[in-house]
Amino acid sequence: MFLHNRVNKKELRKKVAAESFRRVTISFYRYVHIDKPEELRNSLFAYWQSLNILGRIYIAHEGVNAQMSVPEHNVALFFEHLYKNPLFKDVPVKQAVENSNQSFFALIIKVKKQIVADGLKDDVYDPADTGQRLDALTFHKMVNDPEVTVVDMRNRYESEVGHFENAICPDVKTFRESLPKVVKQLEDKKDKSLLLYCTGGIRCEKASAWFKHNGFKKVYQLDGGIIQYAHEMKALGMKSKFIGKNFVFDERMGERITADVIGKCHSCGTASDHHVNCANLPCHTLIIQCEKCAGEAKGYCSEKCRNEATSASAAC
C-alpha cells in the first residue's frame, strides 16, 4: 500500500466526480504531545486510505490539524478508529456547513514543525494558558456589546468575503503576521473584553494564550469557530451575526453562511466573493474575481500573468 498519492490531480478529480456515493466533509484538531509523528502519520495514512478518505492533515509534536472528506458509508468506521486512539479520545469533530464531494481529491498527510505556523516559541509564553471558550449563543450575545472588542484571527483573504459584525479584521497575509499586529493595535484595550474567532478554533488557541501573555485581562474565544457557530445559529433559528462566506481551505474555498456578498472583485471592484488562484503557476495568487472578469481574464489575475503564461507555453 502506497503511503503517498501517486495520481495526478486531473485524474483524481475525474475519479471523485464518478463516485456514486455521498461524502461528508469534516475537520478536527487537537493540541496534544505526539512522541513519534512520523509513525502516527504512516499508520493513519494506511487506514484512512483503506476507507477511501481524502483530505489534508498536518501532524506535529504539538498535535494534529485535519480537514477531511469521508465516504458517508465509512463515517462510523472512521470515528470508531479515531476514538480508539487515546490521543484523539472524544476530540470534537465539526461537519462542514455545506457538504460537497468536491472538497478534496487526494489524501495528503504531512509531518510539520507546527500544525499552525505562528512564529512563536513555546518557551517564552504558556500556550496552555488559553482564553475562556464561549459557546456560540454566548458569543452571539456579546458581539454587539460596546465594551467588547471582536477580533478576526484569520487572514485578509478570508475576512474580505465574510466576518462578524463590528469585528476588527487585520490586514495580514498570515496568522504569524497577525499576532504582533493585533497586540500593537489593541494596546489601549487590555482591560476590555477581547473576543477572538477563526474558522474552526485552532488559531484562537494560540492567539488567546499569546494575548494573555501580553497583558490582556479578559480574553475569550469562540469554541468551534465559525463552523460551529453557523450550525448552532441554524439549529436555534437565529439570524447569524457572521455575514457573508466562511473561507475554507479546500477545493470549495468557501461556505455560504448568509446571502450577503461583501467582497469585491480585485479586477473591477464589483460585488463578488468568488476566490480563484491565478492560472499562471509562478504567481498562483489567490484573488476575488467576478464572473465577467473571470471570463475575460481566462483564469489569470492580470494581463502580465496572462502574457507570461502564454510566452512560457510557446517556449515549450
Secondary structure, DSSP 8 states (H G I E B T S, - for coil): --SS--S-HHHHHHHHHT--S-EEEEEEEEE---S-HHHHHHHHHHHHHHTT-EEEEEEETTEEEEEEEEEGGGHHHHHHHHHHSGGGTT---EE-SS--TTS-SSEEEEE-S-SS-----GGGS-TT---EEE-HHHHHHHTT-TTEEEEE-S-HHHHTTEEETT-B----SSHHHHHHHHHHHTGGGTTSEEEEE-SSSHHHHHHHHHHHHTT-SEEEEETTHHHHHHHHHHHHT---SEEEEE--SSTT--EESSS----B-TTT--B---EEE-SSTTT--EEE--HHHHHHHTT-SSHHHHHHHHHHHHH-
